[in-house]
Amino acid sequence: MTDLASKSCVSCRGAAALKGEALAPLAEQLPQWAVVNEHHLSRVFQFPDFVQTLAFVNKAGAVAEQQGHHPNINFTWGRAEFTIFTHDAGPTGGLTENDFILAAKIDAIG
């Protein structure tokens, strides 16, 4: 478990999006997640069948609900793609520490 996974998401209304060097130490803790255009995190999880994919998505959904921070999830047979960003950070959304916390918690599921 990373240090990020032990934290909890906090209200980020009006938070500024993290950019440049501010992203590096957070991204280093989540090597399997891609930081895309300094705007969002992305990761694909692979599973051997639909049932295991759905079970993982349901667990991730429960964590997201508990944290009050919700990812975009696209899933199908054997594959779940997560996109995480903070809608309120900047005019088109962006990354805050909450996004990295949620990603770490999703990683800890499984």
C-alpha positions, 0 to 999 in steps of 0.5 A: 500500500502506498502512502497515498492509499492511507489518506482520505479524499477531502473537499476540493471545491475551488482547488487549483489543478496540479501541474508540472513538477507538482505531479511528479512525486505523486505519479511516482507512487502510482507507476501503473497509472498514466498521467495524461496531459497533466489533466487526468489519470488513466489505467486499464485493469485486465481480468480473465472474465466478465464476472471478475471484471464486474466484481472489481468494478463494484469494489472500486465503486464502493471505495469511490462512494466512500471517498466521495470522489468518483472515477469514469469507468469503462468496462467490458469482458475482461477489461476495466479502464479507469479515468480519474480527474477532479471536475472542479479543478480549473476550467476543464478539470484537472488533477488534485491529490484526491485523484492520486489518493483514489487511484492508490485505493483502487490499486489496493483492491487488487 
